């Protein structure tokens, strides 16, 4: 083609192509190969693949507004599929890589997806089992180098070769420049703790608006580097950890999962990250576990450093200079402990970690600020692309622990009479796909979105979430209880991995508790209990006694109606496979109630 003509910055593929022109040889994506070595792709490398795949889609007859599904974990091919689909005016449909065959079949049929991009054998086999039910699907493209006899399955490498041989750059350019920004760019299905998932229609304007709001509200240095963990199927990773990195010309490193995250953090030493609270909780628990094994003199020194940090914290969060002697103490411990801890965790270059998706305990939040890692808690939903509120850099506005921060620019927030949070702004979705009645229930004609969350707003506009409206338990005595808040407090204890509180229309609260078995086995070993079978371990009287003491201790700061009166230990974790967790790891309380009906009834026997 002739001299480059910049694209309007109104679509993500347009922003990407402008960035390619400036950053062709800059590293864009990296992922570990089978030998654990990092394999890198520049902006130019990915641009070439995007052109080839988009040309293939055109050859297959994909039209504007057609749907292309992506059923995969985070990897460069996900990004290529997204940018290629959007560039020709199609919309992509995200499917979590862990979704079962029936779950994927539901999403593909509901969205009318014509092509599905699949990571590997697990996803392809799932779809082939449901092949007869897949009404609209014409082709499966698999990223891994797998050969299938099924004619519907084609390899990604083959597709790129065909696309390269049939490059249609003029049509791609024409389609991209003629995209209506009010049209749907992506369908992200809400995992939902009740009922079938609904496809939130996020437009090109939604996706670009939230990127511009983010970098305006939260200006981070260009060319940042992040280690990506949250799935790209999740709106938070999609817009903040991916689209915004394209806008700023950054480098994204894809970790293989939470098991390799710490190794990858140490290796990459990123400058930016976006995680859910559980990631920070795991890092914190790891630090505390190591501390428990340390000699007494080191424990005392560490505890002294945390005490000094707590005194310094109000000054740190409000970006105020520390008093002279406190500053001397803080600098001493920074050199001796905090800086070494940051380096050991791979966080020594970290500018900020954004956190969303669930509550983060104040104690863990404070800990990271004390050791010099700035945490920015935020809020949003799939339907709001997703971010509406975020604590920003302390040099711009104070960081208020326990809050989700002030609203994004051009975002309005108010509370309904019952405390439900309502949002209006350019990031609010177009509606639910083919569900006008469901859309009308949450979206008013003048653009206000009912979030389903309960919260408070302080004088500075900082939002605090108190609970999910549908999750509030009302006891038989008419008292409202927020289970997620209590569960979050209990799960800070190293012995508790997961917890589900039950008590709607009941006289008191009970809980199903999944122990953190590695931690429990360490404790058991110290008491000469050698049992390793989880089911047998939780039946041991000493273990039951330990959990009784733990629950009694954790109940102390709670009000009488909030306290857990009885509990049962579970020998295996809640999971997506059993339907007890959403893909974003939220508990589906109704499913848990059904799966453990007998156990729950036993706890309510007088």
Buried (B, 14 or more C-beta within 10 A) or exposed (E): EEEEEEBEEBBBBBBBBBBBBEBBEBBBBBBBEEEEEBEEBBBBBBBBBBBBBBBBBBBBEBEEEBBBBBBBBBBBBBBBBBBBBBBBBBBBBBBBBBBBBEBBBBBBBBBBBBBBBBBBEBBBEBBBBBEEBBEBBEBBBBBBEBEBEEEBBBBBEEBBEBBBEEBBEEEBBEBBEEBBBEBBBBBBBBBBBEEEBBBBBBBBBBBBBBBBBBBEBBEBEEBBBBBBBBBBBBBBBBBBBBBBBBBBBBBBBBBBEEEBBBBBBBBBBBBBBBBBBBBBBBBBBEBEEEEEEEEEEEEEBBEEBBEBBEBBBEBBBEEEEBEEEBEEBBEEBBEEBBBEBBEEBBBBBBBBBBBBBBBBBEEBBBBBBBBBBBBBBBBBBBBBBBBBBBBBBBEEBBBBBBBBBBBBEBBEBEBEEEBBBBBBBBBBBBBBBEBEEBBEEBBEEEEBBBBBBBBEBEEEBBBBBBBBBEBBBEBEEEEEBBBBBBBBBBBBBBBBBBBBBBBBEBEBBBBBBBBBBEBBBBBBEEEEBEBEEBEEBBEBEEBEEBBEEBBEEBBEEBEEBBBBBBBBBBBEBBEBEEBBBBBBBBBBBBBBBEBBEEEBEEBBEE
